[in-house]
Amino acid sequence: MSIIERLNPYKYKQVSDKDYRFLNSEGIEYQVYFSDGSGYFEIHLFSINVEIFGFKPLSNSYSNNDNRVEETIIYILVKYLFEKQPIIMFVCDEKDKRQANRSRLFNIWFNKYNDDSFEKIDLVFEDRTFVSAIISKMNPFYIDFKQNSPTLGDEYK
């Protein structure tokens, strides 16, 4: 059974090529988005294939124990990875000093849903910025990316 077949996502709408929205059962609207991330690895050919991934509630409230929010975010991410084959960079928001917690949660999600189709490389910038890169093992840039990215967990400046 594939990752997508195991999930029970909320219905979502694609607002633009890289912007998705959905409402949870409490009526809270969430955004899942992708944007250009080529600046992370400017000198490498695969840089044109790098995208930043993010998600957030569009209001000040969010739902703590709603597994379908998690499953919808994962569903959209996995579908995007399979369809477009980007290298995804997930940068943990630092504004409230909870970036390490966000990184741990993202690791839990990755380990929970990955069926060995993807590889994740974790980077730490200046001991405070947590970044994860996810790439499909079928991505044409997979080997080049692995050879030219910092070692797992390395400090990268």
C-alpha positions in Angstrom: 0.0 0.0 0.0 1.4 3.4 -1.0 1.8 6.3 1.4 -1.1 8.2 -0.2 -3.5 5.2 0.1 -3.0 5.0 3.8 -4.1 8.6 4.4 -7.4 10.2 5.2 -6.9 13.8 4.2 -9.4 16.7 4.3 -10.7 17.9 1.0 -8.4 20.6 -0.3 -8.3 23.0 -3.1 -5.3 24.1 -5.2 -5.3 27.9 -5.3 -2.3 28.1 -7.6 0.4 25.9 -9.0 2.2 25.9 -5.6 -0.5 26.9 -3.1 -3.1 24.6 -1.5 -5.8 25.3 1.1 -8.1 23.2 3.3 -10.5 23.5 6.2 -10.4 21.1 9.2 -13.4 19.9 11.1 -13.3 23.0 13.3 -13.4 25.4 10.3 -9.7 26.4 10.6 -8.2 27.1 7.2 -4.7 25.8 6.5 -2.2 26.7 3.8 0.3 24.3 2.3 2.7 26.0 -0.1 5.9 25.6 -2.2 8.2 28.3 -3.4 11.6 28.7 -5.2 14.5 27.4 -3.2 17.2 27.5 -5.8 19.3 29.9 -3.7 20.2 27.1 -1.3 22.5 25.4 -3.8 23.2 28.0 -6.4 26.3 26.5 -7.9 24.8 23.1 -8.6 22.7 22.0 -11.5 20.0 20.5 -9.3 19.4 24.0 -7.8 16.7 24.7 -10.3 14.8 21.7 -8.8 14.9 22.9 -5.2 11.7 24.1 -3.6 10.8 25.3 -0.1 7.9 23.6 1.5 5.8 25.1 4.3 2.4 25.0 6.0 0.5 27.1 8.4 -3.0 27.9 9.8 -4.3 31.1 8.2 -5.7 32.3 11.5 -4.3 32.7 14.9 -5.8 29.4 16.1 -4.9 25.9 15.3 -6.0 22.4 16.2 -3.7 20.4 18.4 -4.9 16.8 18.1 -6.4 16.6 14.6 -4.6 13.8 12.8 -6.3 14.7 9.6 -4.5 18.0 9.4 -1.2 16.1 9.6 -2.5 13.6 7.0 -3.6 16.3 4.6 -0.3 18.1 4.8 1.6 14.8 4.2 -0.9 13.9 1.4 -0.3 17.2 -0.5 3.5 17.0 0.1 3.8 13.4 -1.1 1.6 14.0 -4.1 3.7 17.0 -5.1 6.9 15.0 -4.7 5.7 12.2 -6.9 4.2 14.5 -9.6 6.9 17.2 -9.8 10.1 15.5 -8.5 11.5 18.5 -6.7 14.1 18.5 -3.9 12.1 19.9 -1.0 13.6 22.1 1.7 11.7 22.5 4.9 12.9 25.4 7.1 11.7 25.3 10.7 10.2 28.7 11.6 12.3 30.5 14.3 10.0 33.3 15.3 9.0 31.8 18.7 12.3 29.8 19.4 10.5 26.5 18.8 12.3 25.5 15.7 13.9 22.4 17.3 10.4 21.2 18.3 9.2 21.7 14.7 12.2 19.8 13.4 11.5 16.9 15.8 7.8 16.8 14.7 8.8 16.9 11.0 11.2 13.9 11.7 8.4 12.0 13.4 6.1 12.6 10.4 8.8 11.6 7.9 9.6 8.4 9.8 5.9 7.6 10.2 5.0 8.0 6.5 8.1 7.3 4.5 7.9 4.0 2.7 11.6 4.2 1.7 10.7 6.2 -1.4 12.4 9.3 -0.1 15.5 10.3 1.7 15.8 13.1 4.2 19.0 15.1 5.0 19.0 17.3 8.1 21.1 20.4 8.2 21.7 22.9 11.0 22.7 26.5 10.1 24.6 28.5 12.8 23.2 26.2 15.6 19.7 27.7 15.3 18.2 27.2 11.9 16.9 23.7 11.3 16.4 22.6 7.7 15.5 19.3 6.2 15.9 18.3 2.6 13.7 15.6 1.2 14.3 14.0 -2.2 12.7 11.1 -4.0 15.1 8.2 -4.6 13.7 8.3 -8.2 14.6 12.0 -8.7 17.1 12.3 -11.6 19.3 14.6 -9.3 19.3 12.1 -6.4 22.9 11.0 -6.7 24.2 14.5 -7.5 22.3 16.0 -4.5 23.6 13.3 -2.1 27.2 13.8 -3.2 27.0 17.6 -3.0 25.0 18.2 0.2 26.5 18.4 3.6 26.8 15.3 5.8 23.7 14.4 7.8 23.4 16.7 10.8 26.5 18.8 9.9 26.8 22.4 10.7 26.4 24.2 7.4 27.3 27.8 6.8 
